[in-house]
Amino acid sequence: MALECTNLERVFKYKDTILSDPNPALSADEVLLFYSNHYPELTTSSIKSEISEEGKMVFTFQTTIGTKG
């Protein structure tokens, strides 16, 4: 049996928003930098990744800035 290589579809999420993949050649960090122009709070965010049940690679941008009070 031969091995078959397939690319996982990438999904980027920020809060409740699904962001499109601007360029499949970009790394997740580069996509984060790309979207930081529209969402400045992403400049201090971290990336969490997981594979969904549908077989998609899901990257979630999580802000690391807390609220005070």
PQR file of N, CA, C, O and H, with PARSE charges and radii, in Angstrom:
ATOM      1  N   MET A   1       0.846  -1.162   0.000 -0.4000 1.5000
ATOM      2  CA  MET A   1       0.000   0.000   0.000 -0.0000 2.0000
ATOM      3  C   MET A   1       0.903   1.240   0.000  0.5500 1.7000
ATOM      4  O   MET A   1       1.838   1.328   0.796 -0.5500 1.4000
ATOM      5  N   ALA A   2       0.629   2.176  -0.874 -0.4000 1.5000
ATOM      6  CA  ALA A   2       1.399   3.412  -0.970 -0.0000 2.0000
ATOM      7  C   ALA A   2       0.834   4.448  -0.004  0.5500 1.7000
ATOM      8  O   ALA A   2      -0.365   4.485   0.271 -0.5500 1.4000
ATOM      9  H   ALA A   2      -0.130   2.104  -1.520  0.4000 1.0000
ATOM     10  N   LEU A   3       1.725   5.279   0.495 -0.4000 1.5000
ATOM     11  CA  LEU A   3       1.294   6.372   1.360 -0.0000 2.0000
ATOM     12  C   LEU A   3       0.755   7.513   0.518  0.5500 1.7000
ATOM     13  O   LEU A   3       1.268   7.802  -0.563 -0.5500 1.4000
ATOM     14  H   LEU A   3       2.699   5.250   0.272  0.4000 1.0000
ATOM     15  N   GLU A   4      -0.261   8.143   1.016 -0.4000 1.5000
ATOM     16  CA  GLU A   4      -0.839   9.288   0.330 -0.0000 2.0000
ATOM     17  C   GLU A   4      -0.721  10.503   1.231  0.5500 1.7000
ATOM     18  O   GLU A   4      -1.162  10.474   2.380 -0.5500 1.4000
ATOM     19  H   GLU A   4      -0.678   7.909   1.894  0.4000 1.0000
ATOM     20  N   CYS A   5      -0.124  11.578   0.711 -0.4000 1.5000
ATOM     21  CA  CYS A   5       0.027  12.813   1.482 -0.0000 2.0000
ATOM     22  C   CYS A   5      -1.092  13.777   1.121  0.5500 1.7000
ATOM     23  O   CYS A   5      -1.375  14.011  -0.054 -0.5500 1.4000
ATOM     24  H   CYS A   5       0.234  11.601  -0.222  0.4000 1.0000
ATOM     25  N   THR A   6      -1.709  14.318   2.125 -0.4000 1.5000
ATOM     26  CA  THR A   6      -2.747  15.323   1.903 -0.0000 2.0000
ATOM     27  C   THR A   6      -2.469  16.510   2.812  0.5500 1.7000
ATOM     28  O   THR A   6      -1.907  16.362   3.897 -0.5500 1.4000
ATOM     29  H   THR A   6      -1.479  14.127   3.080  0.4000 1.0000
ATOM     30  N   ASN A   7      -2.866  17.673   2.359 -0.4000 1.5000
ATOM     31  CA  ASN A   7      -2.742  18.875   3.175 -0.0000 2.0000
ATOM     32  C   ASN A   7      -4.021  19.076   3.961  0.5500 1.7000
ATOM     33  O   ASN A   7      -5.122  18.911   3.434 -0.5500 1.4000
ATOM     34  H   ASN A   7      -3.323  17.794   1.478  0.4000 1.0000
ATOM     35  N   LEU A   8      -3.867  19.432   5.223 -0.4000 1.5000
ATOM     36  CA  LEU A   8      -5.036  19.739   6.038 -0.0000 2.0000
ATOM     37  C   LEU A   8      -5.507  21.150   5.728  0.5500 1.7000
ATOM     38  O   LEU A   8      -4.696  22.059   5.550 -0.5500 1.4000
ATOM     39  H   LEU A   8      -2.973  19.565   5.651  0.4000 1.0000
ATOM     40  N   GLU A   9      -6.800  21.327   5.666 -0.4000 1.5000
ATOM     41  CA  GLU A   9      -7.348  22.671   5.519 -0.0000 2.0000
ATOM     42  C   GLU A   9      -7.089  23.424   6.815  0.5500 1.7000
ATOM     43  O   GLU A   9      -7.303  22.890   7.904 -0.5500 1.4000
ATOM     44  H   GLU A   9      -7.459  20.589   5.811  0.4000 1.0000
ATOM     45  N   ARG A  10      -6.628  24.663   6.698 -0.4000 1.5000
ATOM     46  CA  ARG A  10      -6.333  25.464   7.883 -0.0000 2.0000
ATOM     47  C   ARG A  10      -7.466  26.434   8.149  0.5500 1.7000
ATOM     48  O   ARG A  10      -8.008  27.059   7.238 -0.5500 1.4000
ATOM     49  H   ARG A  10      -6.455  25.097   5.814  0.4000 1.0000
ATOM     50  N   VAL A  11      -7.812  26.542   9.428 -0.4000 1.5000
ATOM     51  CA  VAL A  11      -8.846  27.475   9.884 -0.0000 2.0000
ATOM     52  C   VAL A  11      -8.223  28.317  10.984  0.5500 1.7000
ATOM     53  O   VAL A  11      -7.579  27.790  11.892 -0.5500 1.4000
ATOM     54  H   VAL A  11      -7.372  26.034  10.169  0.4000 1.0000
ATOM     55  N   PHE A  12      -8.416  29.620  10.900 -0.4000 1.5000
ATOM     56  CA  PHE A  12      -7.901  30.540  11.914 -0.0000 2.0000
ATOM     57  C   PHE A  12      -9.073  31.175  12.633  0.5500 1.7000
ATOM     58  O   PHE A  12     -10.014  31.656  12.001 -0.5500 1.4000
ATOM     59  H   PHE A  12      -8.939  30.047  10.162  0.4000 1.0000
ATOM     60  N   LYS A  13      -9.014  31.174  13.965 -0.4000 1.5000
ATOM     61  CA  LYS A  13     -10.102  31.710  14.773 -0.0000 2.0000
ATOM     62  C   LYS A  13      -9.555  32.775  15.713  0.5500 1.7000
ATOM     63  O   LYS A  13      -8.471  32.638  16.280 -0.5500 1.4000
ATOM     64  H   LYS A  13      -8.250  30.783  14.478  0.4000 1.0000
ATOM     65  N   TYR A  14     -10.335  33.833  15.861 -0.4000 1.5000
ATOM     66  CA  TYR A  14     -10.041  34.851  16.859 -0.0000 2.0000
ATOM     67  C   TYR A  14     -11.361  35.244  17.494  0.5500 1.7000
ATOM     68  O   TYR A  14     -12.268  35.733  16.821 -0.5500 1.4000
ATOM     69  H   TYR A  14     -11.215  33.943  15.400  0.4000 1.0000
ATOM     70  N   LYS A  15     -11.456  35.026  18.787 -0.4000 1.5000
ATOM     71  CA  LYS A  15     -12.710  35.202  19.524 -0.0000 2.0000
ATOM     72  C   LYS A  15     -13.783  34.362  18.839  0.5500 1.7000
ATOM     73  O   LYS A  15     -13.625  33.146  18.740 -0.5500 1.4000
ATOM     74  H   LYS A  15     -10.719  34.628  19.334  0.4000 1.0000
ATOM     75  N   ASP A  16     -14.865  34.970  18.363 -0.4000 1.5000
ATOM     76  CA  ASP A  16     -15.936  34.233  17.687 -0.0000 2.0000
ATOM     77  C   ASP A  16     -15.849  34.368  16.170  0.5500 1.7000
ATOM     78  O   ASP A  16     -16.796  34.022  15.462 -0.5500 1.4000
ATOM     79  H   ASP A  16     -14.993  35.958  18.444  0.4000 1.0000
ATOM     80  N   THR A  17     -14.716  34.870  15.664 -0.4000 1.5000
ATOM     81  CA  THR A  17     -14.571  35.138  14.241 -0.0000 2.0000
ATOM     82  C   THR A  17     -13.696  34.085  13.573  0.5500 1.7000
ATOM     83  O   THR A  17     -12.622  33.746  14.072 -0.5500 1.4000
ATOM     84  H   THR A  17     -13.947  35.150  16.239  0.4000 1.0000
ATOM     85  N   ILE A  18     -14.166  33.575  12.443 -0.4000 1.5000
ATOM     86  CA  ILE A  18     -13.375  32.676  11.621 -0.0000 2.0000
ATOM     87  C   ILE A  18     -12.657  33.536  10.586  0.5500 1.7000
ATOM     88  O   ILE A  18     -13.299  34.263   9.827 -0.5500 1.4000
ATOM     89  H   ILE A  18     -15.038  33.850  12.039  0.4000 1.0000
ATOM     90  N   LEU A  19     -11.340  33.458  10.552 -0.4000 1.5000
ATOM     91  CA  LEU A  19     -10.540  34.242   9.617 -0.0000 2.0000
ATOM     92  C   LEU A  19     -10.086  33.344   8.475  0.5500 1.7000
ATOM     93  O   LEU A  19      -9.700  32.197   8.699 -0.5500 1.4000
ATOM     94  H   LEU A  19     -10.819  32.867  11.168  0.4000 1.0000
ATOM     95  N   SER A  20     -10.130  33.856   7.266 -0.4000 1.5000
ATOM     96  CA  SER A  20      -9.711  33.060   6.118 -0.0000 2.0000
ATOM     97  C   SER A  20      -8.185  32.938   6.094  0.5500 1.7000
ATOM     98  O   SER A  20      -7.473  33.761   6.670 -0.5500 1.4000
ATOM     99  H   SER A  20     -10.444  34.788   7.084  0.4000 1.0000
ATOM    100  N   ASP A  21      -7.711  31.921   5.434 -0.4000 1.5000
ATOM    101  CA  ASP A  21      -6.274  31.685   5.293 -0.0000 2.0000
ATOM    102  C   ASP A  21      -5.770  32.603   4.179  0.5500 1.7000
ATOM    103  O   ASP A  21      -6.097  32.376   3.014 -0.5500 1.4000
ATOM    104  H   ASP A  21      -8.289  31.253   4.966  0.4000 1.0000
ATOM    105  N   PRO A  22      -4.979  33.639   4.503 -0.5600 1.5000
ATOM    106  CA  PRO A  22      -4.561  34.593   3.476  0.2800 2.0000
ATOM    107  C   PRO A  22      -3.606  33.997   2.445  0.5500 1.7000
ATOM    108  O   PRO A  22      -3.585  34.428   1.292 -0.5500 1.4000
ATOM    109  N   ASN A  23      -2.820  33.011   2.858 -0.4000 1.5000
ATOM    110  CA  ASN A  23      -1.865  32.386   1.950 -0.0000 2.0000
ATOM    111  C   ASN A  23      -1.405  31.079   2.589  0.5500 1.7000
ATOM    112  O   ASN A  23      -0.783  31.110   3.650 -0.5500 1.4000
ATOM    113  H   ASN A  23      -2.837  32.660   3.795  0.4000 1.0000
ATOM    114  N   PRO A  24      -1.693  29.933   1.973 -0.5600 1.5000
ATOM    115  CA  PRO A  24      -1.298  28.647   2.558  0.2800 2.0000
ATOM    116  C   PRO A  24       0.212  28.490   2.739  0.5500 1.7000
ATOM    117  O   PRO A  24       0.654  27.637   3.509 -0.5500 1.4000
ATOM    118  N   ALA A  25       1.002  29.296   2.043 -0.4000 1.5000
ATOM    119  CA  ALA A  25       2.459  29.210   2.171 -0.0000 2.0000
ATOM    120  C   ALA A  25       2.968  29.885   3.450  0.5500 1.7000
ATOM    121  O   ALA A  25       4.115  29.678   3.845 -0.5500 1.4000
ATOM    122  H   ALA A  25       0.643  29.988   1.418  0.4000 1.0000
ATOM    123  N   LEU A  26       2.122  30.689   4.095 -0.4000 1.5000
ATOM    124  CA  LEU A  26       2.530  31.388   5.317 -0.0000 2.0000
ATOM    125  C   LEU A  26       2.437  30.455   6.522  0.5500 1.7000
ATOM    126  O   LEU A  26       1.571  29.582   6.579 -0.5500 1.4000
ATOM    127  H   LEU A  26       1.190  30.857   3.774  0.4000 1.0000
ATOM    128  N   SER A  27       3.331  30.649   7.475 -0.4000 1.5000
ATOM    129  CA  SER A  27       3.248  29.910   8.727 -0.0000 2.0000
ATOM    130  C   SER A  27       2.136  30.520   9.586  0.5500 1.7000
ATOM    131  O   SER A  27       1.638  31.605   9.287 -0.5500 1.4000
ATOM    132  H   SER A  27       4.034  31.358   7.429  0.4000 1.0000
ATOM    133  N   ALA A  28       1.759  29.826  10.638 -0.4000 1.5000
ATOM    134  CA  ALA A  28       0.724  30.347  11.537 -0.0000 2.0000
ATOM    135  C   ALA A  28       1.165  31.667  12.168  0.5500 1.7000
ATOM    136  O   ALA A  28       0.345  32.566  12.356 -0.5500 1.4000
ATOM    137  H   ALA A  28       2.163  28.944  10.881  0.4000 1.0000
ATOM    138  N   ASP A  29       2.451  31.790  12.496 -0.4000 1.5000
ATOM    139  CA  ASP A  29       2.961  33.042  13.058 -0.0000 2.0000
ATOM    140  C   ASP A  29       2.865  34.186  12.050  0.5500 1.7000
ATOM    141  O   ASP A  29       2.561  35.318  12.425 -0.5500 1.4000
ATOM    142  H   ASP A  29       3.117  31.060  12.343  0.4000 1.0000
ATOM    143  N   GLU A  30       3.121  33.898  10.779 -0.4000 1.5000
ATOM    144  CA  GLU A  30       3.023  34.927   9.746 -0.0000 2.0000
ATOM    145  C   GLU A  30       1.566  35.341   9.510  0.5500 1.7000
ATOM    146  O   GLU A  30       1.293  36.506   9.221 -0.5500 1.4000
ATOM    147  H   GLU A  30       3.368  32.978  10.475  0.4000 1.0000
ATOM    148  N   VAL A  31       0.641  34.399   9.631 -0.4000 1.5000
ATOM    149  CA  VAL A  31      -0.782  34.726   9.509 -0.0000 2.0000
ATOM    150  C   VAL A  31      -1.200  35.614  10.686  0.5500 1.7000
ATOM    151  O   VAL A  31      -1.960  36.565  10.507 -0.5500 1.4000
ATOM    152  H   VAL A  31       0.864  33.453   9.866  0.4000 1.0000
ATOM    153  N   LEU A  32      -0.707  35.304  11.879 -0.4000 1.5000
ATOM    154  CA  LEU A  32      -0.981  36.138  13.054 -0.0000 2.0000
ATOM    155  C   LEU A  32      -0.492  37.564  12.805  0.5500 1.7000
ATOM    156  O   LEU A  32      -1.201  38.525  13.101 -0.5500 1.4000
ATOM    157  H   LEU A  32      -0.089  34.531  12.024  0.4000 1.0000
ATOM    158  N   LEU A  33       0.697  37.699  12.272 -0.4000 1.5000
ATOM    159  CA  LEU A  33       1.242  39.020  11.962 -0.0000 2.0000
ATOM    160  C   LEU A  33       0.405  39.724  10.894  0.5500 1.7000
ATOM    161  O   LEU A  33       0.172  40.929  10.983 -0.5500 1.4000
ATOM    162  H   LEU A  33       1.273  36.918  12.031  0.4000 1.0000
ATOM    163  N   PHE A  34      -0.045  38.979   9.888 -0.4000 1.5000
ATOM    164  CA  PHE A  34      -0.894  39.536   8.834 -0.0000 2.0000
ATOM    165  C   PHE A  34      -2.174  40.127   9.420  0.5500 1.7000
ATOM    166  O   PHE A  34      -2.550  41.249   9.081 -0.5500 1.4000
ATOM    167  H   PHE A  34       0.144  38.000   9.815  0.4000 1.0000
ATOM    168  N   TYR A  35      -2.840  39.383  10.290 -0.4000 1.5000
ATOM    169  CA  TYR A  35      -4.110  39.848  10.857 -0.0000 2.0000
ATOM    170  C   TYR A  35      -3.926  40.878  11.968  0.5500 1.7000
ATOM    171  O   TYR A  35      -4.899  41.515  12.372 -0.5500 1.4000
ATOM    172  H   TYR A  35      -2.535  38.471  10.565  0.4000 1.0000
ATOM    173  N   SER A  36      -2.718  41.058  12.467 -0.4000 1.5000
ATOM    174  CA  SER A  36      -2.506  42.068  13.507 -0.0000 2.0000
ATOM    175  C   SER A  36      -2.692  43.484  12.961  0.5500 1.7000
ATOM    176  O   SER A  36      -2.841  44.428  13.738 -0.5500 1.4000
ATOM    177  H   SER A  36      -1.928  40.541  12.139  0.4000 1.0000
ATOM    178  N   ASN A  37      -2.687  43.645  11.629 -0.4000 1.5000
ATOM    179  CA  ASN A  37      -2.992  44.954  11.037 -0.0000 2.0000
ATOM    180  C   ASN A  37      -4.460  45.310  11.251  0.5500 1.7000
ATOM    181  O   ASN A  37      -4.791  46.486  11.403 -0.5500 1.4000
ATOM    182  H   ASN A  37      -2.566  42.879  10.998  0.4000 1.0000
ATOM    183  N   HIS A  38      -5.340  44.319  11.265 -0.4000 1.5000
ATOM    184  CA  HIS A  38      -6.768  44.545  11.462 -0.0000 2.0000
ATOM    185  C   HIS A  38      -7.179  44.439  12.926  0.5500 1.7000
ATOM    186  O   HIS A  38      -8.123  45.094  13.367 -0.5500 1.4000
ATOM    187  H   HIS A  38      -5.071  43.363  11.141  0.4000 1.0000
ATOM    188  N   TYR A  39      -6.462  43.611  13.667 -0.4000 1.5000
ATOM    189  CA  TYR A  39      -6.750  43.384  15.086 -0.0000 2.0000
ATOM    190  C   TYR A  39      -5.453  43.631  15.874  0.5500 1.7000
ATOM    191  O   TYR A  39      -4.701  42.688  16.116 -0.5500 1.4000
ATOM    192  H   TYR A  39      -5.695  43.079  13.309  0.4000 1.0000
ATOM    193  N   PRO A  40      -5.180  44.880  16.278 -0.5600 1.5000
ATOM    194  CA  PRO A  40      -3.913  45.209  16.935  0.2800 2.0000
ATOM    195  C   PRO A  40      -3.628  44.397  18.200  0.5500 1.7000
ATOM    196  O   PRO A  40      -2.466  44.214  18.560 -0.5500 1.4000
ATOM    197  N   GLU A  41      -4.662  43.912  18.876 -0.4000 1.5000
ATOM    198  CA  GLU A  41      -4.451  43.131  20.092 -0.0000 2.0000
ATOM    199  C   GLU A  41      -3.782  41.785  19.805  0.5500 1.7000
ATOM    200  O   GLU A  41      -3.311  41.122  20.729 -0.5500 1.4000
ATOM    201  H   GLU A  41      -5.607  44.061  18.584  0.4000 1.0000
ATOM    202  N   LEU A  42      -3.736  41.381  18.549 -0.4000 1.5000
ATOM    203  CA  LEU A  42      -3.082  40.126  18.191 -0.0000 2.0000
ATOM    204  C   LEU A  42      -1.561  40.203  18.311  0.5500 1.7000
ATOM    205  O   LEU A  42      -0.892  39.170  18.319 -0.5500 1.4000
ATOM    206  H   LEU A  42      -4.119  41.920  17.798  0.4000 1.0000
ATOM    207  N   THR A  43      -1.008  41.409  18.403 -0.4000 1.5000
ATOM    208  CA  THR A  43       0.451  41.536  18.508 -0.0000 2.0000
ATOM    209  C   THR A  43       0.981  40.907  19.791  0.5500 1.7000
ATOM    210  O   THR A  43       2.166  40.582  19.868 -0.5500 1.4000
ATOM    211  H   THR A  43      -1.552  42.248  18.395  0.4000 1.0000
ATOM    212  N   THR A  44       0.137  40.730  20.789 -0.4000 1.5000
ATOM    213  CA  THR A  44       0.559  40.096  22.044 -0.0000 2.0000
ATOM    214  C   THR A  44      -0.183  38.779  22.267  0.5500 1.7000
ATOM    215  O   THR A  44      -0.379  38.356  23.407 -0.5500 1.4000
ATOM    216  H   THR A  44      -0.825  40.994  20.726  0.4000 1.0000
ATOM    217  N   SER A  45      -0.586  38.145  21.191 -0.4000 1.5000
ATOM    218  CA  SER A  45      -1.366  36.907  21.291 -0.0000 2.0000
ATOM    219  C   SER A  45      -0.491  35.673  21.160  0.5500 1.7000
ATOM    220  O   SER A  45       0.635  35.728  20.666 -0.5500 1.4000
ATOM    221  H   SER A  45      -0.427  38.489  20.266  0.4000 1.0000
ATOM    222  N   SER A  46      -1.039  34.573  21.614 -0.4000 1.5000
ATOM    223  CA  SER A  46      -0.407  33.274  21.421 -0.0000 2.0000
ATOM    224  C   SER A  46      -1.288  32.453  20.482  0.5500 1.7000
ATOM    225  O   SER A  46      -2.438  32.807  20.222 -0.5500 1.4000
ATOM    226  H   SER A  46      -1.954  34.528  22.015  0.4000 1.0000
ATOM    227  N   ILE A  47      -0.734  31.359  19.983 -0.4000 1.5000
ATOM    228  CA  ILE A  47      -1.462  30.513  19.036 -0.0000 2.0000
ATOM    229  C   ILE A  47      -1.629  29.125  19.642  0.5500 1.7000
ATOM    230  O   ILE A  47      -0.668  28.505  20.099 -0.5500 1.4000
ATOM    231  H   ILE A  47       0.200  31.072  20.194  0.4000 1.0000
ATOM    232  N   LYS A  48      -2.865  28.658  19.635 -0.4000 1.5000
ATOM    233  CA  LYS A  48      -3.178  27.295  20.070 -0.0000 2.0000
ATOM    234  C   LYS A  48      -3.632  26.537  18.829  0.5500 1.7000
ATOM    235  O   LYS A  48      -4.454  27.040  18.063 -0.5500 1.4000
ATOM    236  H   LYS A  48      -3.646  29.162  19.264  0.4000 1.0000
ATOM    237  N   SER A  49      -3.104  25.332  18.623 -0.4000 1.5000
ATOM    238  CA  SER A  49      -3.497  24.574  17.437 -0.0000 2.0000
ATOM    239  C   SER A  49      -4.024  23.206  17.828  0.5500 1.7000
ATOM    240  O   SER A  49      -3.603  22.609  18.818 -0.5500 1.4000
ATOM    241  H   SER A  49      -2.436  24.924  19.245  0.4000 1.0000
ATOM    242  N   GLU A  50      -4.969  22.725  17.010 -0.4000 1.5000
ATOM    243  CA  GLU A  50      -5.542  21.403  17.213 -0.0000 2.0000
ATOM    244  C   GLU A  50      -6.153  20.933  15.902  0.5500 1.7000
ATOM    245  O   GLU A  50      -6.436  21.735  15.012 -0.5500 1.4000
ATOM    246  H   GLU A  50      -5.311  23.210  16.205  0.4000 1.0000
ATOM    247  N   ILE A  51      -6.351  19.639  15.795 -0.4000 1.5000
ATOM    248  CA  ILE A  51      -7.018  19.072  14.624 -0.0000 2.0000
ATOM    249  C   ILE A  51      -8.463  18.803  15.004  0.5500 1.7000
ATOM    250  O   ILE A  51      -8.742  18.117  15.987 -0.5500 1.4000
ATOM    251  H   ILE A  51      -6.121  18.987  16.518  0.4000 1.0000
ATOM    252  N   SER A  52      -9.382  19.351  14.212 -0.4000 1.5000
ATOM    253  CA  SER A  52     -10.805  19.197  14.509 -0.0000 2.0000
ATOM    254  C   SER A  52     -11.283  17.813  14.095  0.5500 1.7000
ATOM    255  O   SER A  52     -10.571  17.066  13.424 -0.5500 1.4000
ATOM    256  H   SER A  52      -9.156  19.908  13.413  0.4000 1.0000
ATOM    257  N   GLU A  53     -12.497  17.488  14.507 -0.4000 1.5000
ATOM    258  CA  GLU A  53     -13.095  16.208  14.136 -0.0000 2.0000
ATOM    259  C   GLU A  53     -13.312  16.096  12.631  0.5500 1.7000
ATOM    260  O   GLU A  53     -13.373  14.992  12.089 -0.5500 1.4000
ATOM    261  H   GLU A  53     -13.075  18.095  15.052  0.4000 1.0000
ATOM    262  N   GLU A  54     -13.427  17.238  11.959 -0.4000 1.5000
ATOM    263  CA  GLU A  54     -13.617  17.245  10.508 -0.0000 2.0000
ATOM    264  C   GLU A  54     -12.301  17.082   9.763  0.5500 1.7000
ATOM    265  O   GLU A  54     -12.294  17.040   8.532 -0.5500 1.4000
ATOM    266  H   GLU A  54     -13.378  18.134  12.399  0.4000 1.0000
ATOM    267  N   GLY A  55     -11.191  16.990  10.479 -0.4000 1.5000
ATOM    268  CA  GLY A  55      -9.886  16.831   9.856 -0.0000 2.0000
ATOM    269  C   GLY A  55      -9.259  18.143   9.411  0.5500 1.7000
ATOM    270  O   GLY A  55      -8.410  18.155   8.519 -0.5500 1.4000
ATOM    271  H   GLY A  55     -11.197  17.024  11.478  0.4000 1.0000
ATOM    272  N   LYS A  56      -9.670  19.247  10.023 -0.4000 1.5000
ATOM    273  CA  LYS A  56      -9.099  20.556   9.708 -0.0000 2.0000
ATOM    274  C   LYS A  56      -8.122  20.951  10.802  0.5500 1.7000
ATOM    275  O   LYS A  56      -8.318  20.619  11.971 -0.5500 1.4000
ATOM    276  H   LYS A  56     -10.360  19.238  10.747  0.4000 1.0000
ATOM    277  N   MET A  57      -7.071  21.659  10.418 -0.4000 1.5000
ATOM    278  CA  MET A  57      -6.118  22.186  11.381 -0.0000 2.0000
ATOM    279  C   MET A  57      -6.639  23.543  11.838  0.5500 1.7000
ATOM    280  O   MET A  57      -6.720  24.480  11.044 -0.5500 1.4000
ATOM    281  H   MET A  57      -6.912  21.928   9.469  0.4000 1.0000
ATOM    282  N   VAL A  58      -6.992  23.650  13.113 -0.4000 1.5000
ATOM    283  CA  VAL A  58      -7.596  24.873  13.661 -0.0000 2.0000
ATOM    284  C   VAL A  58      -6.559  25.599  14.515  0.5500 1.7000
ATOM    285  O   VAL A  58      -6.034  25.049  15.483 -0.5500 1.4000
ATOM    286  H   VAL A  58      -6.927  22.890  13.759  0.4000 1.0000
ATOM    287  N   PHE A  59      -6.280  26.835  14.140 -0.4000 1.5000
ATOM    288  CA  PHE A  59      -5.382  27.696  14.901 -0.0000 2.0000
ATOM    289  C   PHE A  59      -6.233  28.753  15.587  0.5500 1.7000
ATOM    290  O   PHE A  59      -6.983  29.474  14.929 -0.5500 1.4000
ATOM    291  H   PHE A  59      -6.707  27.282  13.354  0.4000 1.0000
ATOM    292  N   THR A  60      -6.121  28.849  16.898 -0.4000 1.5000
ATOM    293  CA  THR A  60      -6.882  29.826  17.667 -0.0000 2.0000
ATOM    294  C   THR A  60      -5.924  30.871  18.209  0.5500 1.7000
ATOM    295  O   THR A  60      -4.954  30.540  18.890 -0.5500 1.4000
ATOM    296  H   THR A  60      -5.511  28.264  17.433  0.4000 1.0000
ATOM    297  N   PHE A  61      -6.198  32.133  17.906 -0.4000 1.5000
ATOM    298  CA  PHE A  61      -5.396  33.241  18.417 -0.0000 2.0000
ATOM    299  C   PHE A  61      -5.978  33.663  19.760  0.5500 1.7000
ATOM    300  O   PHE A  61      -7.144  34.049  19.843 -0.5500 1.4000
ATOM    301  H   PHE A  61      -6.986  32.402  17.352  0.4000 1.0000
ATOM    302  N   GLN A  62      -5.170  33.590  20.804 -0.4000 1.5000
ATOM    303  CA  GLN A  62      -5.624  33.932  22.156 -0.0000 2.0000
ATOM    304  C   GLN A  62      -4.815  35.118  22.663  0.5500 1.7000
ATOM    305  O   GLN A  62      -3.585  35.073  22.705 -0.5500 1.4000
ATOM    306  H   GLN A  62      -4.223  33.276  20.736  0.4000 1.0000
ATOM    307  N   THR A  63      -5.517  36.177  23.046 -0.4000 1.5000
ATOM    308  CA  THR A  63      -4.814  37.336  23.578 -0.0000 2.0000
ATOM    309  C   THR A  63      -4.285  37.028  24.962  0.5500 1.7000
ATOM    310  O   THR A  63      -4.916  36.310  25.737 -0.5500 1.4000
ATOM    311  H   THR A  63      -6.516  36.213  23.013  0.4000 1.0000
ATOM    312  N   THR A  64      -3.125  37.575  25.264 -0.4000 1.5000
ATOM    313  CA  THR A  64      -2.502  37.327  26.559 -0.0000 2.0000
ATOM    314  C   THR A  64      -2.630  38.527  27.488  0.5500 1.7000
ATOM    315  O   THR A  64      -2.155  38.491  28.623 -0.5500 1.4000
ATOM    316  H   THR A  64      -2.612  38.158  24.634  0.4000 1.0000
ATOM    317  N   ILE A  65      -3.271  39.587  27.010 -0.4000 1.5000
ATOM    318  CA  ILE A  65      -3.469  40.762  27.848 -0.0000 2.0000
ATOM    319  C   ILE A  65      -4.698  40.534  28.720  0.5500 1.7000
ATOM    320  O   ILE A  65      -5.778  40.233  28.210 -0.5500 1.4000
ATOM    321  H   ILE A  65      -3.657  39.616  26.088  0.4000 1.0000
ATOM    322  N   GLY A  66      -4.541  40.674  30.002 -0.4000 1.5000
ATOM    323  CA  GLY A  66      -5.653  40.499  30.925 -0.0000 2.0000
ATOM    324  C   GLY A  66      -6.335  41.829  31.214  0.5500 1.7000
ATOM    325  O   GLY A  66      -5.887  42.886  30.769 -0.5500 1.4000
ATOM    326  H   GLY A  66      -3.664  40.919  30.416  0.4000 1.0000
ATOM    327  N   THR A  67      -7.397  41.756  31.948 -0.4000 1.5000
ATOM    328  CA  THR A  67      -8.080  42.974  32.367 -0.0000 2.0000
ATOM    329  C   THR A  67      -7.781  43.202  33.825  0.5500 1.7000
ATOM    330  O   THR A  67      -7.589  42.259  34.593 -0.5500 1.4000
ATOM    331  H   THR A  67      -7.761  40.897  32.309  0.4000 1.0000
ATOM    332  N   LYS A  68      -7.744  44.436  34.191 -0.4000 1.5000
ATOM    333  CA  LYS A  68      -7.422  44.799  35.565 -0.0000 2.0000
ATOM    334  C   LYS A  68      -8.687  45.273  36.264  0.5500 1.7000
ATOM    335  O   LYS A  68      -9.486  46.018  35.698 -0.5500 1.4000
ATOM    336  H   LYS A  68      -7.900  45.202  33.568  0.4000 1.0000
ATOM    337  N   GLY A  69      -8.852  44.832  37.496 -0.4000 1.5000
ATOM    338  CA  GLY A  69      -9.994  45.370  38.220 -0.0000 2.0000
ATOM    339  C   GLY A  69     -10.821  44.416  38.915  0.5500 1.7000
ATOM    340  O   GLY A  69     -11.804  44.797  39.549 -0.5500 1.4000
ATOM    341  H   GLY A  69      -8.202  44.227  37.956  0.4000 1.0000
TER
END
